[in-house]
Amino acid sequence: MNNLYQNKKITIIGLGKTGLSCVRYLQNQQADIRVIDTRKNPTGIELLDKSIPLYTGGLNQQWLLDSDIIVISPGLAVKTPEIQTALQAGVEVIGDIELFCRAVTKPIIAITGSNGKSTVTTLVTEMAKACGIKVGMGGNIGIPALSLLEQDYDLYVLELSSFQLETTYSLKAAAATVLNVTEDHMNRYVDLEDYRQAKLKIYKNAQVAVINGEDPLTEETSPSVVKKVSFAENNADYWLKTENGKQYLMVKDEVILPCNEMKLVGRHNNMNALSAVALAQAVDMNLSGIKTALREYVGLDHRFQLVHQENGIRWINDSKATNVGSTIAALTGLYVEGNLHLLLGGDGKGADFSELSNLINQPNIYCYCFGQDGPALAKLSKQSQLFDTMEQAIQNIKQHLHQNDMVLLSPACASLDQFTSFEKRGEEFTRLAKLN
């Protein structure tokens, strides 16, 4: 692979961490590099080698036409007119994941989906570590894939967005999954099918395709897939068994683990766990390591994360639920022995909250609404109270808690009306949960 791009004219579009990883990689390949960023003052500009030509504030059509290859940021659509002009002139347009796939010699587990992909990516990575495998994790999760080539890994676990998959052609995953497909990024795609097709590219030439048996939009019909396995609550290779009030992760007739031995909670996380086990077993990870990771993995910060447990009361931080769909995912199939005290509120970005109504109008669910859209959310349920702030709501909740209750922050709203980020909101929830 050395000097594959030597003296090739390559234009990298987009700086930031990913763009800089492309610069480093292609410099080592002795390519003739130029960089374009549509922002006037892009992040990472101070880290760019001063000898590399840089064009900011737009796209330089002449530079694009003079290129042998354009390495495009996932944030810029291939449908952009200047990129289309370059394509029509015969210029190759790829992304950083394509560069990675051309260079890599070890197996890849590839994960995409509208929801849950970061959780599954990190869980599969923890399984590999528990099995003693030297594993590199990257992609859409915030670690540029090309930076992983700087170390000698035996397995790569990549989270891939539909944007990244659009410009990837050489991926041959040892195991690949589309976890689910729900409407997203409709400002970039013609329709849901257009978006779905971008996601389905992950299966091309995969050894094992892991299919969500509950979501027909994840079904793969490509003849290039060698083997398919499925996960779902029922009628799947990897499934959930319910017996005497307990649930178990299953593969065929074999019990993998009782769900209550996991730190991950919620039906959606049971599905995430099943998909992760399927991916891990597809590359022959041992069951002992898989079980260890399932027992120890606490989940990602602010994503249905158990942050405090006392007197049989669980406090769950799902601050990342910044839209209605995320809160629906958190509530669907959620089992709480006692009462559920649900915190809702923030900036709903003009969303329609009515879909939540059926889920929250249950005898054991009490809603505590706050922030900009608190009044609209409070109207959804008779068992709702309205507060100015989350802190006031939590002070009230603490007066009504009993053993086996759950307090869930899954706000269905962005945080920016009262917090600088969803992370800050989640940190404040955690702090307040632990206060006596």
Secondary structure by P-SEA (a helix, b strand, c coil): ccccccccbbbbccccaaaaaaaaaaaaaccbbbbbbccccccccccccccbbbbcccccaaaaaaccccccccccccccaaaaaaaaabbbbbcaaaaaaacccccccccccccaaaaaaaaaaaaaaaacccccccccccccccccccccccbbbbbcccccccccccccccbbbccccccccccccccaaaaaaaaacccccccbbbbcccccccccccccccccccccccccccccccccccccccccccccccccccccccaaaaaaaaaaaaaaaaacccaaaaaaaaacccccccccccccccccbbbbbccccccaaaaaaaacccccccccbbbbbcccccccccccccccccccbbbbbbccaaaaaaaccccbbbbccaaaaaaaaaacccccbbbbcccccccccccccaaaaaaaaaaaaacc
